[in-house]
Amino acid sequence: MDTTQQMPEVLYNITQASWRDLNALRDLEKVCFPKDAWPLWDLVAVLTLPNVVRLKAEIDGRFAGFVAADIRTSEKLAWIATIGVLPEFRNQGLGAALLEACEVELTAIHRIRLCVRVSNDPAIHLYEQHGYSRVEIWPRYYSDHENALVMEKIFFERTG
């Protein structure tokens, strides 16, 4: 996957992420998820393990966003493990672009799930706009004991 797209007033590029993006991803995690930033080893894993879709978004050569999905082929299911956009690049469609690019990479998958804080209304709205439905609540899921909303998108006409 290597796409260059034009958002209104912003040129961005979405490409595969690799271990070379570790420091930029660490910084993004700390900014986007201050309560739940992944530890170093989880970041190394998401950038190196097989069966993981890992995409980064860059604007003017700067790391601006990231999405990763864990593919569970035997279940024809993938979990979007993380998706984040740095604050200075939000509200410009980059989160939606990352989500859509990730879905394209998951064409053999029939169900995609993700978790989101129940208080994260902008993210919930984004996911609902892209066809995700509310499935269940996981009580006290996050480190501060906030509940997680599990959302799912089902693709009926995919090959794989």
MIPA-490241 format. One record per residue: residue number from 1; x, y, z of N, C-alpha, C in turn. Coordinates in Angstrom, 2 decimals, decimal comma. Atoms other than C-alpha are relative to their C-alpha. Example, Ala and Ser with C-alpha at 12.3 -4.5 7.8 and 13.67 -1.06 7.14 Angstrom:
# residues 2
<node seq="1" n_x="0,89" n_y="-1,19" n_z="0,00" ca_x="12,30" ca_y="-4,50" ca_z="7,80" c_x="0,90" c_y="1,20" c_z="0,00"/>
<node seq="2" n_x="-0,82" n_y="-1,19" n_z="-0,06" ca_x="13,67" ca_y="-1,06" ca_z="7,14" c_x="-0,77" c_y="1,09" c_z="0,73"/>
***
This chain:
# residues 160
<node seq="1" n_x="0,85" n_y="-1,17" n_z="0,00" ca_x="0,00" ca_y="0,00" ca_z="0,00" c_x="0,89" c_y="1,22" c_z="0,00"/>
<node seq="2" n_x="-0,72" n_y="-1,27" n_z="0,07" ca_x="1,41" ca_y="3,35" ca_z="-1,02" c_x="-0,92" c_y="0,95" c_z="-0,73"/>
<node seq="3" n_x="0,94" n_y="-0,91" n_z="0,63" ca_x="-1,11" ca_y="6,06" ca_z="-1,65" c_x="0,36" c_y="1,42" c_z="0,37"/>
<node seq="4" n_x="-0,12" n_y="-1,44" n_z="-0,25" ca_x="-0,73" ca_y="9,78" ca_z="-2,00" c_x="-1,35" c_y="0,58" c_z="-0,33"/>
<node seq="5" n_x="1,34" n_y="-0,56" n_z="0,17" ca_x="-3,98" ca_y="11,63" ca_z="-1,58" c_x="0,01" c_y="1,48" c_z="0,34"/>
<node seq="6" n_x="0,15" n_y="-1,42" n_z="-0,28" ca_x="-5,11" ca_y="15,21" ca_z="-1,44" c_x="-1,24" c_y="0,19" c_z="0,86"/>
<node seq="7" n_x="1,12" n_y="-0,45" n_z="-0,82" ca_x="-7,27" ca_y="16,29" ca_z="1,46" c_x="-0,12" c_y="1,48" c_z="-0,29"/>
<node seq="8" n_x="0,07" n_y="-1,44" n_z="0,20" ca_x="-8,56" ca_y="19,83" ca_z="1,31" c_x="1,19" c_y="0,68" c_z="0,69"/>
<node seq="9" n_x="-1,15" n_y="-0,77" n_z="-0,46" ca_x="-5,37" ca_y="21,90" ca_z="1,66" c_x="1,14" c_y="-0,84" c_z="0,57"/>
<node seq="10" n_x="-1,05" n_y="0,83" n_z="-0,61" ca_x="-3,30" ca_y="18,90" ca_z="2,88" c_x="0,33" c_y="-1,16" c_z="-0,92"/>
<node seq="11" n_x="-0,46" n_y="1,14" n_z="0,77" ca_x="-1,23" ca_y="16,43" ca_z="0,89" c_x="0,58" c_y="-1,01" c_z="0,97"/>
<node seq="12" n_x="-0,49" n_y="1,02" n_z="-0,91" ca_x="-0,68" ca_y="13,17" ca_z="2,73" c_x="0,35" c_y="-1,26" c_z="-0,78"/>
<node seq="13" n_x="-0,45" n_y="1,24" n_z="0,59" ca_x="0,94" ca_y="9,84" ca_z="1,99" c_x="-0,20" c_y="-1,11" c_z="1,03"/>
<node seq="14" n_x="0,19" n_y="1,15" n_z="-0,88" ca_x="-0,11" ca_y="6,49" ca_z="3,50" c_x="0,82" c_y="-1,15" c_z="-0,56"/>
<node seq="15" n_x="-0,88" n_y="1,09" n_z="0,41" ca_x="2,50" ca_y="3,73" ca_z="3,36" c_x="0,13" c_y="-1,01" c_z="1,14"/>
<node seq="16" n_x="-0,29" n_y="1,01" n_z="-1,02" ca_x="3,57" ca_y="0,60" ca_z="5,20" c_x="0,94" c_y="0,59" c_z="1,05"/>
<node seq="17" n_x="-0,90" n_y="-0,40" n_z="-1,08" ca_x="5,14" ca_y="1,31" ca_z="8,58" c_x="0,96" c_y="-1,16" c_z="0,28"/>
<node seq="18" n_x="-0,99" n_y="1,02" n_z="-0,33" ca_x="8,23" ca_y="-0,56" ca_z="9,78" c_x="0,66" c_y="0,35" c_z="1,33"/>
<node seq="19" n_x="-0,72" n_y="-0,23" n_z="-1,25" ca_x="10,55" ca_y="-0,82" ca_z="12,76" c_x="0,71" c_y="1,34" c_z="-0,02"/>
<node seq="20" n_x="-0,67" n_y="-1,31" n_z="0,09" ca_x="12,21" ca_y="2,35" ca_z="11,47" c_x="-0,89" c_y="1,14" c_z="0,52"/>
<node seq="21" n_x="0,96" n_y="-1,00" n_z="-0,48" ca_x="9,08" ca_y="4,21" ca_z="12,61" c_x="-0,21" c_y="-0,07" c_z="1,51"/>
<node seq="22" n_x="0,21" n_y="0,23" n_z="-1,43" ca_x="9,47" ca_y="3,12" ca_z="16,23" c_x="-0,03" c_y="1,29" c_z="0,82"/>
<node seq="23" n_x="-0,04" n_y="-1,23" n_z="-0,81" ca_x="10,44" ca_y="6,50" ca_z="17,69" c_x="-1,18" c_y="0,91" c_z="-0,29"/>
<node seq="24" n_x="1,15" n_y="-0,83" n_z="0,37" ca_x="7,77" ca_y="8,38" ca_z="15,77" c_x="-1,29" c_y="-0,59" c_z="0,57"/>
<node seq="25" n_x="1,20" n_y="0,64" n_z="-0,55" ca_x="5,17" ca_y="5,82" ca_z="16,84" c_x="-0,05" c_y="0,16" c_z="1,52"/>
<node seq="26" n_x="-0,04" n_y="-0,23" n_z="-1,47" ca_x="6,29" ca_y="6,10" ca_z="20,48" c_x="-0,50" c_y="1,39" c_z="0,34"/>
<node seq="27" n_x="0,44" n_y="-1,38" n_z="-0,23" ca_x="5,82" ca_y="9,86" ca_z="20,30" c_x="-1,50" c_y="0,15" c_z="-0,23"/>
<node seq="28" n_x="1,43" n_y="-0,07" n_z="0,30" ca_x="2,38" ca_y="9,50" ca_z="18,69" c_x="-0,81" c_y="-0,65" c_z="1,12"/>
<node seq="29" n_x="0,71" n_y="0,70" n_z="-1,07" ca_x="1,27" ca_y="6,99" ca_z="21,34" c_x="-0,09" c_y="0,87" c_z="1,26"/>
<node seq="30" n_x="-0,01" n_y="-0,83" n_z="-1,21" ca_x="2,29" ca_y="9,32" ca_z="24,18" c_x="-0,93" c_y="1,20" c_z="-0,12"/>
<node seq="31" n_x="0,85" n_y="-1,18" n_z="0,22" ca_x="0,44" ca_y="12,27" ca_z="22,64" c_x="-1,47" c_y="-0,40" c_z="-0,13"/>
<node seq="32" n_x="1,38" n_y="0,39" n_z="0,29" ca_x="-2,68" ca_y="10,45" ca_z="21,42" c_x="-0,66" c_y="-0,79" c_z="1,13"/>
<node seq="33" n_x="0,55" n_y="0,88" n_z="-1,04" ca_x="-3,08" ca_y="8,01" ca_z="24,31" c_x="0,78" c_y="0,17" c_z="1,30"/>
<node seq="34" n_x="-0,83" n_y="-0,24" n_z="-1,18" ca_x="-1,52" ca_y="9,59" ca_z="27,40" c_x="-0,29" c_y="-0,95" c_z="1,16"/>
<node seq="35" n_x="0,35" n_y="0,93" n_z="-1,08" ca_x="-3,39" ca_y="7,24" ca_z="29,75" c_x="0,32" c_y="-1,45" c_z="-0,35"/>
<node seq="36" n_x="-0,10" n_y="1,39" n_z="0,44" ca_x="-2,88" ca_y="4,10" ca_z="27,68" c_x="1,08" c_y="-0,23" c_z="-1,05"/>
<node seq="37" n_x="-1,05" n_y="0,18" n_z="1,00" ca_x="0,28" ca_y="4,51" ca_z="25,59" c_x="0,60" c_y="-1,39" c_z="0,16"/>
<node seq="38" n_x="-0,57" n_y="1,34" n_z="-0,03" ca_x="1,67" ca_y="1,13" ca_z="24,65" c_x="1,44" c_y="0,03" c_z="0,48"/>
<node seq="39" n_x="-1,40" n_y="0,11" n_z="-0,39" ca_x="4,93" ca_y="0,03" ca_z="26,26" c_x="0,86" c_y="-0,30" c_z="-1,24"/>
<node seq="40" n_x="-0,94" n_y="0,16" n_z="1,10" ca_x="8,03" ca_y="-0,19" ca_z="24,07" c_x="-0,12" c_y="-1,35" c_z="-0,69"/>
<node seq="41" n_x="0,04" n_y="1,32" n_z="0,62" ca_x="7,79" ca_y="-3,95" ca_z="23,51" c_x="-1,26" c_y="-0,23" c_z="-0,82"/>
<node seq="42" n_x="1,22" n_y="0,10" n_z="0,80" ca_x="4,20" ca_y="-3,71" ca_z="22,29" c_x="0,16" c_y="0,75" c_z="-1,33"/>
<node seq="43" n_x="-0,23" n_y="-0,77" n_z="1,23" ca_x="5,27" ca_y="-1,06" ca_z="19,79" c_x="0,94" c_y="-0,76" c_z="-0,94"/>
<node seq="44" n_x="-0,90" n_y="0,82" n_z="0,82" ca_x="8,15" ca_y="-3,22" ca_z="18,58" c_x="-0,78" c_y="-1,14" c_z="-0,63"/>
<node seq="45" n_x="0,79" n_y="1,12" n_z="0,51" ca_x="5,72" ca_y="-6,12" ca_z="18,21" c_x="-0,91" c_y="0,43" c_z="-1,14"/>
<node seq="46" n_x="0,95" n_y="-0,42" n_z="1,03" ca_x="3,14" ca_y="-4,18" ca_z="16,22" c_x="0,72" c_y="0,40" c_z="-1,29"/>
<node seq="47" n_x="-0,77" n_y="-0,39" n_z="1,19" ca_x="5,88" ca_y="-2,99" ca_z="13,86" c_x="0,76" c_y="-1,16" c_z="-0,66"/>
<node seq="48" n_x="-0,82" n_y="1,09" n_z="0,53" ca_x="7,48" ca_y="-6,40" ca_z="13,31" c_x="-0,71" c_y="-1,35" c_z="-0,14"/>
<node seq="49" n_x="0,63" n_y="1,32" n_z="0,03" ca_x="5,13" ca_y="-9,34" ca_z="13,91" c_x="-0,73" c_y="-0,24" c_z="-1,33"/>
<node seq="50" n_x="0,79" n_y="0,32" n_z="1,20" ca_x="3,53" ca_y="-11,17" ca_z="10,97" c_x="-1,49" c_y="0,13" c_z="0,31"/>
<node seq="51" n_x="1,46" n_y="-0,09" n_z="-0,13" ca_x="-0,23" ca_y="-10,97" ca_z="10,39" c_x="-0,46" c_y="1,29" c_z="0,66"/>
<node seq="52" n_x="0,40" n_y="-1,31" n_z="-0,48" ca_x="-0,33" ca_y="-7,30" ca_z="11,32" c_x="0,06" c_y="0,97" c_z="-1,17"/>
<node seq="53" n_x="0,00" n_y="-1,11" n_z="0,95" ca_x="-1,37" ca_y="-4,53" ca_z="8,96" c_x="0,48" c_y="1,21" c_z="0,78"/>
<node seq="54" n_x="-0,55" n_y="-1,18" n_z="-0,68" ca_x="0,65" ca_y="-1,44" ca_z="9,89" c_x="0,22" c_y="1,09" c_z="-1,04"/>
<node seq="55" n_x="-0,07" n_y="-1,10" n_z="0,95" ca_x="0,18" ca_y="1,81" ca_z="8,02" c_x="0,27" c_y="1,31" c_z="0,72"/>
<node seq="56" n_x="-0,27" n_y="-1,32" n_z="-0,55" ca_x="1,52" ca_y="5,27" ca_z="8,66" c_x="-0,45" c_y="1,05" c_z="-1,00"/>
<node seq="57" n_x="0,35" n_y="-1,15" n_z="0,83" ca_x="0,36" ca_y="8,60" ca_z="7,35" c_x="1,06" c_y="1,07" c_z="0,24"/>
<node seq="58" n_x="-0,99" n_y="-1,07" n_z="-0,09" ca_x="2,87" ca_y="11,32" ca_z="6,60" c_x="-0,52" c_y="1,22" c_z="-0,74"/>
<node seq="59" n_x="0,32" n_y="-1,28" n_z="0,63" ca_x="2,33" ca_y="14,97" ca_z="5,79" c_x="1,29" c_y="0,80" c_z="-0,01"/>
<node seq="60" n_x="-1,27" n_y="-0,71" n_z="0,16" ca_x="5,30" ca_y="16,91" ca_z="4,45" c_x="1,16" c_y="-0,75" c_z="0,65"/>
<node seq="61" n_x="-1,07" n_y="0,82" n_z="-0,55" ca_x="7,53" ca_y="14,02" ca_z="5,50" c_x="-0,07" c_y="-0,23" c_z="1,49"/>
<node seq="62" n_x="0,17" n_y="0,17" n_z="-1,46" ca_x="6,27" ca_y="14,15" ca_z="9,10" c_x="-0,99" c_y="-1,13" c_z="0,28"/>
<node seq="63" n_x="0,87" n_y="1,07" n_z="-0,47" ca_x="4,74" ca_y="11,13" ca_z="10,82" c_x="-1,22" c_y="0,67" c_z="0,62"/>
<node seq="64" n_x="1,21" n_y="-0,70" n_z="-0,43" ca_x="1,13" ca_y="12,25" ca_z="11,31" c_x="-1,05" c_y="-0,92" c_z="0,59"/>
<node seq="65" n_x="1,01" n_y="0,93" n_z="-0,49" ca_x="-0,90" ca_y="9,11" ca_z="12,02" c_x="0,43" c_y="-1,43" c_z="-0,24"/>
<node seq="66" n_x="-0,35" n_y="1,42" n_z="0,06" ca_x="-0,83" ca_y="5,35" ca_z="12,39" c_x="-1,24" c_y="-0,83" c_z="0,25"/>
<node seq="67" n_x="1,04" n_y="0,99" n_z="-0,26" ca_x="-3,17" ca_y="2,37" ca_z="12,24" c_x="0,63" c_y="-1,38" c_z="-0,07"/>
<node seq="68" n_x="-0,47" n_y="1,39" n_z="0,03" ca_x="-2,51" ca_y="-1,29" ca_z="13,00" c_x="-1,19" c_y="-0,92" c_z="0,25"/>
<node seq="69" n_x="1,05" n_y="1,00" n_z="-0,16" ca_x="-4,75" ca_y="-4,32" ca_z="12,68" c_x="0,63" c_y="-1,38" c_z="0,11"/>
<node seq="70" n_x="-0,44" n_y="1,37" n_z="-0,26" ca_x="-4,17" ca_y="-7,82" ca_z="14,01" c_x="-0,93" c_y="-0,94" c_z="-0,76"/>
<node seq="71" n_x="0,80" n_y="0,89" n_z="0,84" ca_x="-5,34" ca_y="-10,39" ca_z="11,45" c_x="-0,08" c_y="-1,38" c_z="0,64"/>
<node seq="72" n_x="0,24" n_y="1,35" n_z="-0,51" ca_x="-6,88" ca_y="-13,60" ca_z="12,75" c_x="-0,68" c_y="-0,80" c_z="-1,12"/>
<node seq="73" n_x="0,46" n_y="0,62" n_z="1,24" ca_x="-7,20" ca_y="-15,52" ca_z="9,49" c_x="-1,00" c_y="-1,13" c_z="0,25"/>
<node seq="74" n_x="0,88" n_y="1,15" n_z="-0,23" ca_x="-8,80" ca_y="-18,66" ca_z="10,92" c_x="-1,41" c_y="0,42" c_z="0,39"/>
<node seq="75" n_x="1,31" n_y="-0,52" n_z="-0,40" ca_x="-11,65" ca_y="-16,54" ca_z="12,29" c_x="-0,59" c_y="0,94" c_z="-1,04"/>
<node seq="76" n_x="0,37" n_y="-1,03" n_z="0,99" ca_x="-11,82" ca_y="-14,28" ca_z="9,21" c_x="-0,39" c_y="1,29" c_z="0,72"/>
<node seq="77" n_x="0,22" n_y="-1,16" n_z="-0,87" ca_x="-11,59" ca_y="-11,48" ca_z="11,75" c_x="1,30" c_y="0,77" c_z="0,14"/>
<node seq="78" n_x="-1,15" n_y="-0,84" n_z="-0,32" ca_x="-9,25" ca_y="-8,57" ca_z="12,32" c_x="-0,41" c_y="0,98" c_z="1,09"/>
<node seq="79" n_x="0,20" n_y="-1,00" n_z="-1,03" ca_x="-8,92" ca_y="-6,29" ca_z="15,32" c_x="0,86" c_y="1,21" c_z="-0,33"/>
<node seq="80" n_x="-0,80" n_y="-1,22" n_z="0,12" ca_x="-7,87" ca_y="-2,71" ca_z="14,75" c_x="0,51" c_y="0,27" c_z="1,40"/>
<node seq="81" n_x="-0,61" n_y="-0,09" n_z="-1,33" ca_x="-5,45" ca_y="-2,54" ca_z="17,65" c_x="0,23" c_y="1,45" c_z="0,41"/>
<node seq="82" n_x="-0,22" n_y="-1,40" n_z="-0,30" ca_x="-4,71" ca_y="1,16" ca_z="17,40" c_x="-0,18" c_y="0,83" c_z="-1,25"/>
<node seq="83" n_x="0,06" n_y="-0,99" n_z="1,07" ca_x="-5,45" ca_y="4,18" ca_z="15,27" c_x="0,11" c_y="1,35" c_z="0,68"/>
<node seq="84" n_x="-0,20" n_y="-1,31" n_z="-0,61" ca_x="-4,22" ca_y="7,64" ca_z="16,07" c_x="0,53" c_y="1,01" c_z="-1,00"/>
<node seq="85" n_x="-0,46" n_y="-1,12" n_z="0,82" ca_x="-3,62" ca_y="11,02" ca_z="14,46" c_x="0,46" c_y="1,09" c_z="0,95"/>
<node seq="86" n_x="-0,51" n_y="-1,08" n_z="-0,85" ca_x="-1,47" ca_y="13,73" ca_z="16,01" c_x="-0,96" c_y="1,18" c_z="-0,02"/>
<node seq="87" n_x="1,00" n_y="-1,07" n_z="-0,11" ca_x="-3,57" ca_y="16,67" ca_z="17,23" c_x="0,07" c_y="1,06" c_z="-1,10"/>
<node seq="88" n_x="-0,10" n_y="-1,06" n_z="1,01" ca_x="-2,21" ca_y="19,16" ca_z="14,68" c_x="-0,50" c_y="-0,45" c_z="-1,37"/>
<node seq="89" n_x="0,48" n_y="0,51" n_z="1,29" ca_x="-3,44" ca_y="16,91" ca_z="11,84" c_x="-1,43" c_y="-0,53" c_z="0,08"/>
<node seq="90" n_x="1,38" n_y="0,50" n_z="-0,17" ca_x="-6,91" ca_y="16,08" ca_z="13,20" c_x="-1,00" c_y="0,88" c_z="-0,72"/>
<node seq="91" n_x="1,14" n_y="-0,70" n_z="0,63" ca_x="-10,24" ca_y="17,13" ca_z="11,68" c_x="0,29" c_y="0,39" c_z="-1,44"/>
<node seq="92" n_x="-0,31" n_y="-0,24" n_z="1,40" ca_x="-8,81" ca_y="16,95" ca_z="8,18" c_x="-0,23" c_y="-1,27" c_z="-0,84"/>
<node seq="93" n_x="0,30" n_y="1,22" n_z="0,72" ca_x="-9,94" ca_y="13,44" ca_z="7,24" c_x="1,09" c_y="-1,05" c_z="0,04"/>
<node seq="94" n_x="-1,11" n_y="0,95" n_z="-0,01" ca_x="-6,66" ca_y="11,68" ca_z="8,02" c_x="-0,35" c_y="-1,29" c_z="0,74"/>
<node seq="95" n_x="0,44" n_y="1,20" n_z="-0,72" ca_x="-8,20" ca_y="9,29" ca_z="10,58" c_x="-0,86" c_y="-0,87" c_z="-0,89"/>
<node seq="96" n_x="0,85" n_y="0,75" n_z="0,93" ca_x="-10,83" ca_y="8,29" ca_z="8,03" c_x="0,84" c_y="-0,63" c_z="-1,10"/>
<node seq="97" n_x="-0,86" n_y="0,53" n_z="1,06" ca_x="-8,15" ca_y="7,85" ca_z="5,36" c_x="0,79" c_y="-1,21" c_z="0,50"/>
<node seq="98" n_x="-0,72" n_y="1,14" n_z="-0,57" ca_x="-6,12" ca_y="5,57" ca_z="7,65" c_x="-0,93" c_y="-1,20" c_z="0,19"/>
<node seq="99" n_x="0,97" n_y="1,07" n_z="-0,20" ca_x="-9,21" ca_y="3,55" ca_z="8,55" c_x="-0,34" c_y="-0,68" c_z="-1,34"/>
<node seq="100" n_x="0,34" n_y="0,54" n_z="1,32" ca_x="-10,16" ca_y="3,13" ca_z="4,88" c_x="1,17" c_y="-0,77" c_z="-0,61"/>
<node seq="101" n_x="-1,18" n_y="0,68" n_z="0,54" ca_x="-6,60" ca_y="2,20" ca_z="3,87" c_x="0,21" c_y="-1,34" c_z="0,70"/>
<node seq="102" n_x="-0,12" n_y="1,24" n_z="-0,76" ca_x="-6,50" ca_y="-0,41" ca_z="6,62" c_x="-1,03" c_y="-1,01" c_z="-0,48"/>
<node seq="103" n_x="1,05" n_y="0,90" n_z="0,48" ca_x="-9,80" ca_y="-1,89" ca_z="5,47" c_x="0,36" c_y="-0,58" c_z="-1,37"/>
<node seq="104" n_x="-0,42" n_y="0,49" n_z="1,32" ca_x="-8,42" ca_y="-2,16" ca_z="1,91" c_x="1,02" c_y="-1,12" c_z="0,16"/>
<node seq="105" n_x="-1,02" n_y="1,03" n_z="-0,24" ca_x="-5,48" ca_y="-4,16" ca_z="3,27" c_x="-0,62" c_y="-1,29" c_z="0,56"/>
<node seq="106" n_x="0,65" n_y="1,15" n_z="-0,65" ca_x="-7,96" ca_y="-6,52" ca_z="4,98" c_x="-1,09" c_y="-0,61" c_z="-0,89"/>
<node seq="107" n_x="1,05" n_y="0,45" n_z="0,92" ca_x="-9,88" ca_y="-7,62" ca_z="1,86" c_x="-0,43" c_y="-1,45" c_z="0,20"/>
<node seq="108" n_x="0,38" n_y="1,40" n_z="-0,22" ca_x="-9,84" ca_y="-11,31" ca_z="2,85" c_x="-0,74" c_y="-0,19" c_z="1,32"/>
<node seq="109" n_x="0,61" n_y="0,05" n_z="-1,33" ca_x="-11,38" ca_y="-10,47" ca_z="6,22" c_x="-1,47" c_y="0,41" c_z="-0,11"/>
<node seq="110" n_x="1,43" n_y="-0,27" n_z="0,06" ca_x="-15,14" ca_y="-10,53" ca_z="6,73" c_x="-0,52" c_y="0,84" c_z="1,16"/>
<node seq="111" n_x="0,41" n_y="-0,81" n_z="-1,16" ca_x="-15,32" ca_y="-8,85" ca_z="10,15" c_x="1,21" c_y="0,76" c_z="0,54"/>
<node seq="112" n_x="-1,03" n_y="-0,81" n_z="-0,64" ca_x="-13,29" ca_y="-6,02" ca_z="11,63" c_x="-0,59" c_y="0,54" c_z="1,29"/>
<node seq="113" n_x="0,42" n_y="-0,51" n_z="-1,30" ca_x="-13,55" ca_y="-5,12" ca_z="15,29" c_x="1,04" c_y="0,99" c_z="0,53"/>
<node seq="114" n_x="-0,89" n_y="-0,93" n_z="-0,68" ca_x="-12,08" ca_y="-2,37" ca_z="17,43" c_x="-0,62" c_y="0,38" c_z="1,33"/>
<node seq="115" n_x="0,46" n_y="-0,52" n_z="-1,28" ca_x="-12,33" ca_y="-0,94" ca_z="20,92" c_x="0,26" c_y="1,50" c_z="0,03"/>
<node seq="116" n_x="-0,14" n_y="-1,45" n_z="-0,14" ca_x="-12,82" ca_y="2,72" ca_z="21,74" c_x="-0,56" c_y="0,39" c_z="1,36"/>
<node seq="117" n_x="0,52" n_y="-0,50" n_z="-1,27" ca_x="-13,30" ca_y="4,61" ca_z="24,98" c_x="-1,44" c_y="0,48" c_z="-0,19"/>
<node seq="118" n_x="1,40" n_y="-0,42" n_z="0,12" ca_x="-17,01" ca_y="5,19" ca_z="25,61" c_x="-0,14" c_y="1,52" c_z="-0,02"/>
<node seq="119" n_x="0,04" n_y="-1,47" n_z="-0,03" ca_x="-16,19" ca_y="8,88" ca_z="26,12" c_x="0,56" c_y="0,64" c_z="-1,27"/>
<node seq="120" n_x="-0,65" n_y="-0,55" n_z="1,19" ca_x="-14,45" ca_y="9,28" ca_z="22,74" c_x="-1,03" c_y="0,17" c_z="-1,13"/>
<node seq="121" n_x="1,08" n_y="-0,23" n_z="0,96" ca_x="-17,43" ca_y="10,66" ca_z="20,83" c_x="0,49" c_y="0,25" c_z="-1,44"/>
<node seq="122" n_x="-0,44" n_y="-0,20" n_z="1,40" ca_x="-15,44" ca_y="11,91" ca_z="17,78" c_x="0,40" c_y="-1,30" c_z="-0,68"/>
<node seq="123" n_x="-0,42" n_y="1,28" n_z="0,59" ca_x="-13,91" ca_y="8,46" ca_z="17,21" c_x="-1,21" c_y="-0,90" c_z="-0,25"/>
<node seq="124" n_x="1,20" n_y="0,82" n_z="0,16" ca_x="-17,23" ca_y="6,68" ca_z="17,76" c_x="-0,79" c_y="0,47" c_z="-1,22"/>
<node seq="125" n_x="0,71" n_y="-0,57" n_z="1,15" ca_x="-18,86" ca_y="9,02" ca_z="15,24" c_x="0,69" c_y="-0,39" c_z="-1,31"/>
<node seq="126" n_x="-0,77" n_y="0,39" n_z="1,19" ca_x="-16,07" ca_y="8,33" ca_z="12,70" c_x="-0,27" c_y="-1,46" c_z="-0,35"/>
<node seq="127" n_x="0,21" n_y="1,42" n_z="0,26" ca_x="-16,47" ca_y="4,57" ca_z="13,08" c_x="-1,42" c_y="-0,28" c_z="-0,48"/>
<node seq="128" n_x="1,39" n_y="0,19" n_z="0,44" ca_x="-20,26" ca_y="4,75" ca_z="12,77" c_x="-0,19" c_y="0,49" c_z="-1,43"/>
<node seq="129" n_x="0,09" n_y="-0,51" n_z="1,37" ca_x="-19,90" ca_y="6,86" ca_z="9,62" c_x="0,58" c_y="-0,99" c_z="-1,00"/>
<node seq="130" n_x="-0,65" n_y="0,98" n_z="0,87" ca_x="-17,75" ca_y="4,07" ca_z="8,19" c_x="-0,60" c_y="-1,40" c_z="0,13"/>
<node seq="131" n_x="0,73" n_y="1,26" n_z="0,00" ca_x="-20,27" ca_y="1,31" ca_z="8,90" c_x="0,22" c_y="-0,90" c_z="1,20"/>
<node seq="132" n_x="-0,21" n_y="0,81" n_z="-1,20" ca_x="-19,18" ca_y="0,10" ca_z="12,34" c_x="-1,21" c_y="0,13" c_z="0,91"/>
<node seq="133" n_x="1,14" n_y="0,05" n_z="-0,92" ca_x="-21,90" ca_y="-0,93" ca_z="14,78" c_x="0,49" c_y="-0,29" c_z="1,40"/>
<node seq="134" n_x="-0,30" n_y="0,27" n_z="-1,40" ca_x="-21,87" ca_y="-1,04" ca_z="18,55" c_x="-0,36" c_y="-1,45" c_z="0,31"/>
<node seq="135" n_x="0,20" n_y="1,42" n_z="-0,25" ca_x="-21,47" ca_y="-4,67" ca_z="19,67" c_x="-0,17" c_y="-0,28" c_z="1,49"/>
<node seq="136" n_x="0,08" n_y="0,25" n_z="-1,44" ca_x="-20,81" ca_y="-4,68" ca_z="23,40" c_x="0,87" c_y="1,00" c_z="0,75"/>
<node seq="137" n_x="-0,82" n_y="-0,82" n_z="-0,89" ca_x="-19,25" ca_y="-2,89" ca_z="26,36" c_x="0,90" c_y="-0,93" c_z="0,80"/>
<node seq="138" n_x="-0,92" n_y="0,70" n_z="-0,87" ca_x="-16,15" ca_y="-4,17" ca_z="28,10" c_x="0,24" c_y="0,88" c_z="1,22"/>
<node seq="139" n_x="-0,11" n_y="-0,84" n_z="-1,20" ca_x="-16,35" ca_y="-2,82" ca_z="31,66" c_x="1,45" c_y="0,17" c_z="0,46"/>
<node seq="140" n_x="-1,29" n_y="-0,32" n_z="-0,65" ca_x="-13,30" ca_y="-1,11" ca_z="33,17" c_x="1,20" c_y="-0,48" c_z="-0,82"/>
<node seq="141" n_x="-1,02" n_y="0,53" n_z="0,90" ca_x="-11,15" ca_y="-2,00" ca_z="30,15" c_x="1,30" c_y="0,80" c_z="0,04"/>
<node seq="142" n_x="-1,19" n_y="-0,85" n_z="0,08" ca_x="-8,77" ca_y="0,95" ca_z="30,18" c_x="0,65" c_y="0,17" c_z="1,36"/>
<node seq="143" n_x="-0,80" n_y="-0,08" n_z="-1,24" ca_x="-6,09" ca_y="1,70" ca_z="32,77" c_x="-0,66" c_y="0,85" c_z="1,08"/>
<node seq="144" n_x="0,70" n_y="-0,84" n_z="-0,98" ca_x="-8,25" ca_y="4,35" ca_z="34,43" c_x="-1,40" c_y="-0,55" c_z="0,29"/>
<node seq="145" n_x="1,24" n_y="0,74" n_z="-0,22" ca_x="-11,16" ca_y="1,85" ca_z="34,47" c_x="-1,18" c_y="0,50" c_z="-0,82"/>
<node seq="146" n_x="1,09" n_y="-0,39" n_z="0,89" ca_x="-13,17" ca_y="3,56" ca_z="31,75" c_x="-0,41" c_y="-1,21" c_z="-0,84"/>
<node seq="147" n_x="0,50" n_y="1,08" n_z="0,83" ca_x="-15,36" ca_y="1,19" ca_z="29,76" c_x="0,45" c_y="0,17" c_z="-1,45"/>
<node seq="148" n_x="-0,28" n_y="0,00" n_z="1,44" ca_x="-14,53" ca_y="0,22" ca_z="26,19" c_x="-1,26" c_y="-0,39" c_z="-0,74"/>
<node seq="149" n_x="1,07" n_y="0,36" n_z="0,92" ca_x="-17,10" ca_y="0,15" ca_z="23,44" c_x="0,63" c_y="-0,84" c_z="-1,10"/>
<node seq="150" n_x="-0,47" n_y="0,85" n_z="1,09" ca_x="-16,51" ca_y="-2,76" ca_z="21,05" c_x="-0,90" c_y="0,28" c_z="-1,19"/>
<node seq="151" n_x="0,75" n_y="-0,28" n_z="1,22" ca_x="-17,53" ca_y="-1,92" ca_z="17,50" c_x="0,45" c_y="-0,99" c_z="-1,08"/>
<node seq="152" n_x="-0,28" n_y="1,01" n_z="1,02" ca_x="-17,71" ca_y="-4,19" ca_z="14,47" c_x="-0,57" c_y="0,44" c_z="-1,34"/>
<node seq="153" n_x="0,47" n_y="-0,20" n_z="1,38" ca_x="-18,01" ca_y="-3,90" ca_z="10,71" c_x="0,04" c_y="-1,36" c_z="-0,68"/>
<node seq="154" n_x="0,09" n_y="1,28" n_z="0,69" ca_x="-19,15" ca_y="-6,91" ca_z="8,70" c_x="-0,07" c_y="0,28" c_z="-1,52"/>
<node seq="155" n_x="-0,03" n_y="-0,10" n_z="1,47" ca_x="-18,38" ca_y="-7,28" ca_z="4,99" c_x="-0,62" c_y="-1,27" c_z="-0,55"/>
<node seq="156" n_x="0,71" n_y="1,17" n_z="0,51" ca_x="-20,81" ca_y="-9,59" ca_z="3,22" c_x="0,49" c_y="-0,46" c_z="-1,37"/>
<node seq="157" n_x="-0,35" n_y="0,34" n_z="1,38" ca_x="-19,37" ca_y="-9,52" ca_z="-0,29" c_x="1,50" c_y="0,00" c_z="-0,24"/>
<node seq="158" n_x="-1,44" n_y="0,04" n_z="0,17" ca_x="-15,66" ca_y="-9,98" ca_z="0,28" c_x="0,42" c_y="-1,39" c_z="-0,43"/>
<node seq="159" n_x="-0,59" n_y="1,29" n_z="0,37" ca_x="-13,54" ca_y="-12,73" ca_z="-1,24" c_x="1,03" c_y="-0,38" c_z="1,04"/>
<node seq="160" n_x="-1,06" n_y="0,38" n_z="-0,92" ca_x="-11,11" ca_y="-14,74" ca_z="0,75" c_x="-0,20" c_y="-1,31" c_z="0,66"/>
***
